[in-house]
Amino acid sequence: MYTLYSMQRSGNCYKVRLALARLRVPYELVEIDILKGETHTPDFLAKNPNGQIPLLEIEPGRFLAESNAILWFLAERSELLREDPIERASILQWLFFEQHAVVPNIGAAYFWLSLVKGGRDLQRHALDDWMEEGGRALNVMDKHLSQSRFFCGDRYTIADIALYAYTHVAHECDFDLTPFPALRAWLARVKAEPLHVPMDLSAPALKTAAE
């Protein structure tokens, strides 16, 4: 059985939980609090020298880091990936977009404004850039979704899982989604997908959902 080292309100960790639930993959969940420095203990760094979560233990002593790499691994030979090389490349395109346009802006804003006490004051110098670049990312996504039900055609894939994680909480960190109707409709479609689990699902329920 897999072991997932995760923090409940981390969007990057949430992606992995979404995929595990959708694929009905059982796993053990180990909750890690990055705000308490738990990813920088000697024990954790022995598992992942980069000191980040999510971290998936595939088998005893064998670990896979980086959320989108974990998604790709889990999705192989499943409905969440594609066999056609062009379609697979399209999924990769959106996974890369998520990492360079969504996570550094919407993800950073969510972390500092929603999770860190006093984070707004600590990061006031970065807010304008996050809002500008995050808004640009939302606009790109909305334009694409105005012509497509999901990010890679008419079927839900790991591209949707990756992009949903931080986008669905963007309104919690000052982003206004009102101007993006296609994006909001897509958020509703993803939420309605079979076996969907919310970010704030309790740890025991997460394990049950995966089983």
Secondary structure as GFF3:
##gff-version 3
##sequence-region A 1 211
A	DSSP	beta_strand	2	6	.	.	.	ID=ss1
A	DSSP	alpha_helix	11	22	.	.	.	ID=ss2
A	DSSP	beta_strand	27	31	.	.	.	ID=ss3
A	DSSP	three_ten_helix	34	36	.	.	.	ID=ss4
A	DSSP	alpha_helix	42	47	.	.	.	ID=ss5
A	DSSP	beta_strand	55	59	.	.	.	ID=ss6
A	DSSP	beta_strand	62	65	.	.	.	ID=ss7
A	DSSP	alpha_helix	67	75	.	.	.	ID=ss8
A	DSSP	alpha_helix	85	97	.	.	.	ID=ss9
A	DSSP	pi_helix	98	107	.	.	.	ID=ss10
A	DSSP	alpha_helix	108	110	.	.	.	ID=ss11
A	DSSP	pi_helix	111	115	.	.	.	ID=ss12
A	DSSP	alpha_helix	119	122	.	.	.	ID=ss13
A	DSSP	alpha_helix	124	145	.	.	.	ID=ss14
A	DSSP	alpha_helix	158	167	.	.	.	ID=ss15
A	DSSP	three_ten_helix	170	173	.	.	.	ID=ss16
A	DSSP	alpha_helix	181	191	.	.	.	ID=ss17
A	DSSP	alpha_helix	203	210	.	.	.	ID=ss18
###
